[in-house]
């Protein structure tokens, strides 16, 4: 077992504090990773503050992890010491159900094991995430990070990247597709970059036009302010697919009004309060309202390779570990463009 430095939430109401945690012994199919960088996701904040349900404390979060392999178990074949690797939102699954066999471990029928706040099947411990110096993960849930991707910036691809790539891929976005992205934050800016690279015509729907310059620089054709009621009139029935990245309650009827016949609105943002959709917002144009999680391991690797091929990286701000609590407050006030990344070397 290995003791490493980490930042943990002691409760739902207290700031994160520096501490130590113990990583389990390396099993025959495990990979030990020295963490170089870890991204901060809004999901981390929801989790530690108990907004998605009770968890066990102290809890180390972080499911956007990149680093280098420092040791491998005796039966490991997919990775070797020194490899650049990443870990996303899950670290295990049953491996036997219909979804796991299909390569969609994110929808494991028995429930996949989350990178943090889950129960590790190896020893029954509570999984602890990436705000730490090292992690031990089953080799099947460790991803290869292409050399062309800047390791300082790549971590958010392991959540924000795959969370937006997966629905774009599933709904077959390609050249000529008309796509709207709701929200221009950590998820939204990745949705724009990936959809553009897939060949779509992309429109950003943000509360104001303050990020319009960014939207256009990332390849969007247009940027509209949703605070302006005229936006919903002008764009009525314009899109085949809408990716909603916002983790807040929105007027879903208004956004569904922007879809063409047979269009789909996909929620990847996860607000803590219920959303309401009137039946007659869907019925007249055979619309679909859907949700999407992350991707499976194979799809996540495909996303990393796609981003390497197209030179796609998130926009990041590098911070030290002692700035995590300040970063949380800045995330909540939308004061980041567009993702914080923790330098794990500052945990020492």
Helices and strands as residue ranges (DSSP letters): E 2-9, E 16-23, E 30-39, H 42-48, E 65-72, E 84-87, E 90-92, H 98-101, G 105-107, E 113-114, E 134-138, G 139-141, E 143-144, G 154-158, H 160-170, E 178-182, H 186-197, E 201-206, H 212-217, E 222-225, H 230-234, E 239-244, H 252-256, E 259-267, G 279-281, G 283-285, E 288-291, H 297-310, E 316-319, G 321-323, H 324-332, E 339-343, G 344-347
